[in-house]
Amino acid sequence: MKRELLNYLIDWKKSDSRKPLIIRGARQVGKTSAVRQLGETFPSFIELNFEEQSELSSFFSKNLDPKEILVDLQVFLRKNITPGETLLFLDEIQVCPRALLALRYFYEKMPELHVIAAGSLLEFAIEQVGVPVGRVQFLHAYPMSFKEFLWALNENFLVDAILNHDPHKSFQSANHEKALRLFGEYIAIGGMPEAVLNWRDHKNYLRCQIIHDDLISAYKQDFEKYAKKTQIKYVEHVFKEAALQLGQQFQFSKIPGDFRKRELSPALTLLEKANIATRVQQVHAQGFPLNAQADPNYFKIILVDVALTQTLLGAIPTEWILDTENAFINKGAIAESFVAQELLAYHNARQDAALYYWRRNQHGSEAEIDYLIEQHAKIIPIEVKAGKGSTLKSMHLFLNTHPDSPYGIRFSTQNFSVHEKIISYPLYAVMLAAEA
């Protein structure tokens, strides 16, 4: 399936200033598949999986000189590894932290060899051994975006129509309804590649549900790989509570049981390092950079995939397929999570992504903006609303009190429109708004 990550990989391959590449991302978001696709563009491709082949770690146990490592690997693999012709892929590299250290020497002593490392629990290995500054490059991988979901369903014409649309004009009505229907499918199926592939080939939701259940189980099984035995129960509770408090300011005090914040907060940090959870930080939005104004005590949480979130909640999301607009009215927090997932997916994969929201707690005049993004050195407020009958009091208040913000964006099931300083996009068009 077509992934935008591959474009970044091709650019990396062609770059004269290329360094060994590390791909970050949660388990099963498509890191390995993208690298394998890139491997097809090389005369030779060598894939080493440290999780599946434990003996591979022995090649990095002593000398980290690239020439010696390659000589030994060639004997073991009975294959040539030729700088300039071979792509060497070190998958699940977190299992062998010394292989991470070796990336420095591949850069310094054999820069002509294309080397990519990936792993689902990379952050923990990086924390353990470190990564030499200036010796490696990073890319961030996320679940498939709605754009990529449409590509997978052979809806290329629809993608092009959305990306080329003028938001001041309505989208053709039949195509608007079609796009909303497909948006509903995405909310139910999510962006995990295995689920998308099964939906494309079989259109059987129950098959996708089994995949979702298996992925949740795999994430939970990973807890014991990075959490101490005494921490696992806290990680499990925070994982579940992140879904239950979706769209709300996260409060550790709401977690059932006799737990303390000092026990639960590190558990959330572990989920973040595993790329399963992302904080949406509350900021004052008085200037740049936004992260300098973040209050660490106030935040929301989104999980890696909107369909997995619903699985964790025990929800049956087929309503999104059967009646998208009604589902949106009843489950606005899920749509809000979708927008966050899209914003992350369309962010520059070479840079760390962050999400922010704004809240005013003034008595009698509370207000909240779901997300803030930076576009053309301006702060743009984003609201996710249920369309018919919804108000935009917070949006108007924000724009009136932040004159440097030229306009706001509303996402809903309604068609494109512009009213004063607010541009309304259908939910299926986050891809367009993110590129504005």
C-alpha positions as CSV (number, residue, x, y, z in Angstrom):
1,M,0.0,0.0,0.0
2,K,1.2,3.5,-0.8
3,R,2.7,5.3,2.2
4,E,4.0,8.8,2.3
5,L,6.8,7.5,4.6
6,L,8.3,6.0,1.4
7,N,8.8,9.4,-0.1
8,Y,10.9,10.4,2.9
9,L,12.9,7.2,2.5
10,I,13.6,7.8,-1.1
11,D,14.7,11.4,-0.4
12,W,17.0,10.0,2.3
13,K,18.4,7.4,-0.2
14,K,19.3,10.1,-2.7
15,S,20.7,12.6,-0.2
16,D,24.5,13.4,-0.4
17,S,24.4,14.2,3.3
18,R,22.8,11.0,4.2
19,K,23.4,9.4,7.7
20,P,22.2,6.1,9.2
21,L,18.5,6.4,9.6
22,I,16.4,5.5,12.7
23,I,12.6,5.1,12.2
24,R,10.5,5.7,15.3
25,G,6.9,4.6,15.7
26,A,4.6,2.2,17.5
27,R,4.3,-1.5,16.9
28,Q,2.7,-2.4,13.6
29,V,2.3,1.0,12.0
30,G,4.1,0.0,8.8
31,K,7.8,0.8,9.5
32,T,9.1,-2.5,8.2
33,S,6.9,-2.6,5.1
34,A,8.0,0.9,4.1
35,V,11.7,-0.1,4.4
36,R,11.1,-3.3,2.4
37,Q,9.5,-1.2,-0.4
38,L,12.6,1.0,-0.4
39,G,14.7,-2.2,-0.5
40,E,13.1,-3.0,-3.8
41,T,14.9,0.0,-5.3
42,F,18.4,-1.3,-4.4
43,P,20.4,-4.0,-6.2
44,S,20.5,-5.9,-2.9
45,F,18.6,-5.7,0.4
46,I,19.7,-7.3,3.7
47,E,17.1,-7.4,6.5
48,L,18.3,-8.4,10.0
49,N,15.6,-8.8,12.7
50,F,17.1,-9.0,16.2
51,E,13.9,-10.1,17.8
52,E,13.5,-13.1,15.5
53,Q,17.2,-14.0,15.2
54,S,18.7,-13.6,18.7
55,E,22.1,-14.8,17.4
56,L,22.5,-11.6,15.4
57,S,23.4,-9.6,18.5
58,S,26.6,-11.5,18.7
59,F,28.0,-9.7,15.7
60,F,27.8,-6.4,17.7
61,S,29.0,-7.8,21.0
62,K,32.7,-7.0,20.7
63,N,34.2,-4.8,18.0
64,L,31.9,-2.2,16.4
65,D,34.2,-1.6,13.4
66,P,31.8,-1.7,10.4
67,K,34.3,-3.6,8.1
68,E,34.7,-6.4,10.6
69,I,30.9,-6.6,11.3
70,L,30.2,-6.8,7.6
71,V,32.8,-9.5,6.9
72,D,31.3,-11.6,9.7
73,L,27.7,-11.0,8.5
74,Q,28.5,-11.9,4.9
75,V,29.9,-15.3,6.1
76,F,26.8,-15.9,8.2
77,L,24.3,-14.8,5.6
78,R,26.2,-16.0,2.5
79,K,25.4,-12.7,0.9
80,N,27.5,-9.7,-0.3
81,I,27.0,-6.4,1.5
82,T,28.2,-3.8,-0.9
83,P,28.4,-0.1,0.1
84,G,26.5,2.0,-2.5
85,E,24.4,-1.0,-3.7
86,T,23.1,-2.7,-0.5
87,L,20.4,-1.4,1.9
88,L,21.2,-2.8,5.3
89,F,18.1,-2.9,7.5
90,L,18.4,-3.5,11.3
91,D,14.9,-4.2,12.5
92,E,13.8,-4.4,16.1
93,I,17.2,-2.9,17.0
94,Q,16.2,-2.2,20.5
95,V,16.9,-5.8,21.3
96,C,20.6,-5.1,20.6
97,P,21.5,-1.7,22.0
98,R,25.1,-2.1,20.9
99,A,23.9,-2.2,17.3
100,L,22.5,1.3,18.0
101,L,26.0,2.4,19.1
102,A,27.4,0.9,15.9
103,L,25.4,3.3,13.8
104,R,27.9,6.0,14.7
105,Y,30.8,4.0,13.2
106,F,28.8,3.2,10.1
107,Y,28.5,7.0,9.6
108,E,32.1,7.8,10.4
109,K,33.9,4.9,8.7
110,M,31.4,3.6,6.0
111,P,29.1,6.5,5.1
112,E,28.5,5.2,1.6
113,L,26.6,2.2,3.0
114,H,22.8,2.8,3.3
115,V,21.8,1.7,6.9
116,I,18.3,1.9,8.4
117,A,17.3,0.9,11.9
118,A,13.8,0.5,13.3
119,G,12.0,-0.9,16.3
120,S,8.7,-0.5,18.2
121,L,10.4,0.1,21.6
122,L,13.3,2.1,20.4
123,E,13.1,4.9,22.9
124,F,14.0,2.6,25.8
125,A,17.2,1.4,24.1
126,I,18.1,5.0,23.1
127,E,17.6,6.0,26.7
128,Q,19.9,3.1,27.8
129,V,22.9,3.7,25.5
130,G,22.2,7.0,23.9
131,V,22.6,8.0,20.2
132,P,25.5,10.1,19.1
133,V,24.4,13.6,18.2
134,G,24.9,14.5,14.6
135,R,25.7,10.9,13.6
136,V,22.2,9.7,12.7
137,Q,18.9,10.9,11.3
138,F,15.4,10.2,12.5
139,L,12.0,9.7,10.9
140,H,8.7,9.3,12.7
141,A,6.1,6.7,11.5
142,Y,2.4,6.8,12.3
143,P,-0.6,4.7,11.4
144,M,-2.0,5.2,7.9
145,S,-3.6,8.6,7.4
146,F,-7.1,9.0,5.9
147,K,-5.3,10.0,2.7
148,E,-3.4,6.8,2.6
149,F,-6.6,4.8,3.5
150,L,-8.2,6.3,0.4
151,W,-5.2,5.4,-1.7
152,A,-5.4,1.8,-0.4
153,L,-9.1,1.7,-1.6
154,N,-8.1,3.1,-5.0
155,E,-9.8,6.4,-4.4
156,N,-6.9,8.4,-5.9
157,F,-9.3,10.7,-7.8
158,L,-11.1,11.6,-4.5
159,V,-7.8,12.4,-2.8
160,D,-6.8,14.7,-5.6
161,A,-10.2,16.4,-5.6
162,I,-9.9,17.1,-1.9
163,L,-6.4,18.3,-2.0
164,N,-7.1,20.7,-4.9
165,H,-10.4,22.0,-3.6
166,D,-11.0,25.7,-2.8
167,P,-12.5,25.7,0.8
168,H,-14.5,28.8,-0.1
169,K,-16.7,26.6,-2.3
170,S,-18.9,23.6,-1.5
171,F,-17.7,20.1,-2.5
172,Q,-19.9,18.4,-5.1
173,S,-22.8,17.0,-3.0
174,A,-22.5,13.3,-4.2
175,N,-18.8,13.3,-3.7
176,H,-19.2,15.0,-0.3
177,E,-21.5,12.1,0.8
178,K,-19.1,9.6,-0.6
179,A,-16.2,11.1,1.2
180,L,-18.2,11.2,4.5
181,R,-19.1,7.5,4.1
182,L,-15.4,6.6,3.5
183,F,-14.5,8.8,6.6
184,G,-16.9,6.7,8.6
185,E,-15.2,3.5,7.3
186,Y,-11.8,4.9,8.4
187,I,-13.0,5.7,11.9
188,A,-14.2,2.1,12.3
189,I,-11.2,0.4,10.6
190,G,-8.5,2.8,11.7
191,G,-5.1,3.3,10.2
192,M,-3.2,0.2,11.3
193,P,-2.0,-1.3,8.0
194,E,-3.0,-4.9,8.6
195,A,-6.6,-3.8,9.3
196,V,-6.7,-1.5,6.3
197,L,-5.4,-4.3,4.1
198,N,-8.0,-6.7,5.3
199,W,-10.8,-4.1,4.8
200,R,-9.6,-3.4,1.3
201,D,-9.5,-7.1,0.4
202,H,-12.5,-8.5,2.3
203,K,-14.8,-5.6,3.5
204,N,-15.4,-7.8,6.5
205,Y,-15.5,-5.7,9.7
206,L,-15.3,-8.8,12.0
207,R,-11.9,-9.7,10.5
208,C,-10.7,-6.2,11.2
209,Q,-12.0,-6.4,14.8
210,I,-9.9,-9.6,15.4
211,I,-6.8,-7.7,14.2
212,H,-7.7,-4.8,16.5
213,D,-8.0,-7.2,19.4
214,D,-4.7,-8.8,18.6
215,L,-2.9,-5.5,18.4
216,I,-4.3,-4.4,21.8
217,S,-3.1,-7.7,23.2
218,A,0.4,-7.2,21.6
219,Y,0.6,-3.7,23.2
220,K,-0.3,-5.1,26.6
221,Q,2.2,-8.0,26.2
222,D,4.9,-5.3,25.5
223,F,4.3,-3.7,28.9
224,E,6.5,-6.3,30.6
225,K,9.3,-5.5,28.2
226,Y,9.7,-1.9,29.3
227,A,7.9,-1.6,32.7
228,K,9.1,-3.0,36.0
229,K,6.9,-5.8,37.4
230,T,5.6,-3.3,40.1
231,Q,4.7,-0.8,37.3
232,I,2.7,-3.0,35.0
233,K,-0.6,-2.6,36.8
234,Y,-0.2,1.2,36.6
235,V,0.6,1.1,32.9
236,E,-2.5,-1.1,32.3
237,H,-4.7,1.3,34.3
238,V,-3.4,4.5,32.5
239,F,-3.8,2.8,29.1
240,K,-7.4,2.0,29.8
241,E,-8.1,5.4,31.4
242,A,-6.6,7.3,28.4
243,A,-9.4,5.9,26.3
244,L,-12.1,6.6,28.9
245,Q,-11.0,10.2,29.3
246,L,-10.7,10.8,25.6
247,G,-11.3,14.5,24.8
248,Q,-11.1,15.5,28.4
249,Q,-8.3,17.1,30.5
250,F,-6.6,14.0,31.8
251,Q,-6.9,13.5,35.6
252,F,-5.0,10.7,37.4
253,S,-7.4,11.1,40.3
254,K,-10.2,9.6,38.1
255,I,-8.4,6.3,37.8
256,P,-10.3,3.8,40.1
257,G,-8.2,2.3,42.9
258,D,-5.9,3.5,45.6
259,F,-3.2,4.9,43.3
260,R,-1.0,8.0,43.7
261,K,0.0,10.4,40.9
262,R,3.6,9.6,41.6
263,E,2.9,6.0,40.7
264,L,0.7,6.7,37.6
265,S,2.6,9.5,36.0
266,P,5.7,7.4,35.2
267,A,3.4,4.8,33.7
268,L,2.0,7.4,31.2
269,T,5.6,8.4,30.3
270,L,6.3,4.7,29.5
271,L,3.3,4.6,27.1
272,E,4.5,7.8,25.5
273,K,8.0,6.3,24.9
274,A,6.3,3.2,23.4
275,N,4.6,5.7,21.0
276,I,1.2,4.4,22.1
277,A,0.0,7.6,23.8
278,T,0.5,11.3,23.0
279,R,-0.1,14.2,25.3
280,V,-2.0,17.2,24.0
281,Q,-0.5,20.0,26.1
282,Q,-2.5,23.0,27.3
283,V,-0.9,26.3,26.3
284,H,-1.6,30.1,26.7
285,A,-1.1,30.7,23.0
286,Q,0.6,34.1,23.5
287,G,3.4,33.5,21.0
288,F,6.0,31.2,19.8
289,P,7.2,28.6,20.5
290,L,4.0,27.0,21.8
291,N,5.8,24.3,23.7
292,A,7.5,27.0,25.9
293,Q,4.1,27.9,27.3
294,A,2.9,24.4,28.0
295,D,1.7,23.7,31.5
296,P,2.8,20.2,32.4
297,N,-0.1,19.7,34.8
298,Y,-2.8,20.2,32.2
299,F,-3.1,17.9,29.2
300,K,-5.3,15.5,27.3
301,I,-4.2,12.2,25.9
302,I,-4.8,10.5,22.5
303,L,-3.9,7.0,21.7
304,V,-2.1,5.8,18.6
305,D,-5.1,4.8,16.6
306,V,-8.8,5.8,16.6
307,A,-10.1,2.3,16.0
308,L,-7.8,0.8,18.6
309,T,-9.1,3.4,21.1
310,Q,-12.7,2.2,20.5
311,T,-11.6,-1.4,20.8
312,L,-10.1,-0.6,24.2
313,L,-13.4,1.0,25.2
314,G,-15.3,-2.1,24.2
315,A,-17.2,0.0,21.6
316,I,-18.7,-1.4,18.4
317,P,-17.7,1.3,15.9
318,T,-19.7,-0.1,12.9
319,E,-22.2,2.8,13.6
320,W,-19.6,5.0,11.8
321,I,-20.1,2.9,8.7
322,L,-23.9,2.7,8.9
323,D,-24.7,6.3,10.0
324,T,-21.6,8.5,10.0
325,E,-23.3,11.8,10.9
326,N,-25.3,10.4,13.8
327,A,-22.3,8.6,15.1
328,F,-20.3,11.9,15.0
329,I,-23.0,13.6,17.1
330,N,-22.9,10.9,19.7
331,K,-19.2,10.3,19.7
332,G,-17.5,13.7,19.2
333,A,-14.5,12.7,21.2
334,I,-13.6,10.0,18.7
335,A,-13.8,12.5,15.9
336,E,-11.6,14.9,17.9
337,S,-9.1,12.0,18.3
338,F,-9.2,11.4,14.6
339,V,-8.3,15.0,13.8
340,A,-5.3,14.7,16.2
341,Q,-4.2,11.5,14.5
342,E,-4.4,13.2,11.1
343,L,-2.5,16.3,12.3
344,L,0.3,14.0,13.5
345,A,0.3,12.0,10.3
346,Y,0.7,15.0,8.0
347,H,3.4,16.6,10.1
348,N,6.9,16.6,8.7
349,A,8.2,13.1,9.5
350,R,11.7,14.4,10.0
351,Q,10.6,16.6,13.0
352,D,9.2,15.8,16.4
353,A,5.5,16.4,16.4
354,A,3.5,17.9,19.2
355,L,-0.2,18.7,19.8
356,Y,-1.6,21.7,21.8
357,Y,-4.9,23.0,23.0
358,W,-6.1,26.2,24.7
359,R,-8.4,26.5,27.7
360,R,-9.6,29.5,29.6
361,N,-10.8,28.7,33.1
362,Q,-12.2,32.2,34.0
363,H,-15.3,31.8,36.1
364,G,-18.5,32.3,34.1
365,S,-16.5,32.5,30.8
366,E,-14.9,29.1,30.4
367,A,-13.7,28.4,26.8
368,E,-11.7,25.7,25.1
369,I,-10.1,25.2,21.7
370,D,-9.5,21.6,20.7
371,Y,-6.2,22.1,18.9
372,L,-3.7,24.8,18.0
373,I,-1.4,24.5,15.0
374,E,1.3,26.7,13.6
375,Q,0.9,27.7,10.0
376,H,3.1,30.4,8.3
377,A,4.3,31.7,11.7
378,K,0.7,32.1,12.9
379,I,-1.3,30.3,15.6
380,I,-4.4,28.7,14.0
381,P,-7.2,27.5,16.4
382,I,-9.1,24.3,15.4
383,E,-12.5,23.1,16.7
384,V,-14.1,19.8,16.0
385,K,-17.9,20.4,16.1
386,A,-21.0,18.3,15.5
387,G,-22.2,20.6,12.6
388,K,-25.9,21.3,12.9
389,G,-26.8,23.5,15.8
390,S,-23.3,23.7,17.2
391,T,-21.9,27.0,18.4
392,L,-18.4,28.4,18.1
393,K,-18.3,30.6,21.1
394,S,-14.8,29.5,22.1
395,M,-13.5,30.0,18.6
396,H,-14.9,33.6,18.4
397,L,-13.5,34.4,21.9
398,F,-10.1,33.1,20.9
399,L,-9.9,35.0,17.7
400,N,-11.1,38.2,19.4
401,T,-8.5,37.9,22.2
402,H,-5.7,36.7,19.8
403,P,-5.6,39.2,17.0
404,D,-2.5,37.7,15.5
405,S,-4.4,34.6,14.6
406,P,-5.8,35.4,11.1
407,Y,-8.5,32.7,11.1
408,G,-9.9,29.6,12.7
409,I,-10.7,26.2,11.4
410,R,-13.8,24.1,12.2
411,F,-14.1,20.4,11.3
412,S,-17.5,18.8,11.1
413,T,-19.6,16.6,8.8
414,Q,-20.8,19.7,7.0
415,N,-19.6,20.8,3.6
416,F,-16.9,23.4,3.0
417,S,-17.9,27.0,3.8
418,V,-16.3,30.3,5.1
419,H,-18.0,32.6,7.5
420,E,-16.1,35.7,8.6
421,K,-12.8,34.5,10.0
422,I,-13.8,30.8,10.3
423,I,-13.1,28.3,7.6
424,S,-15.3,25.2,7.8
425,Y,-13.8,21.9,6.5
426,P,-15.5,18.5,6.4
427,L,-13.7,16.0,8.6
428,Y,-12.4,14.1,5.5
429,A,-10.4,17.2,4.5
430,V,-7.9,17.5,7.4
431,M,-5.3,16.6,4.7
432,L,-6.2,19.8,2.9
433,A,-6.2,22.1,6.0
434,A,-2.9,20.6,7.2
435,E,-1.2,21.7,4.0
436,A,-2.8,25.1,3.8
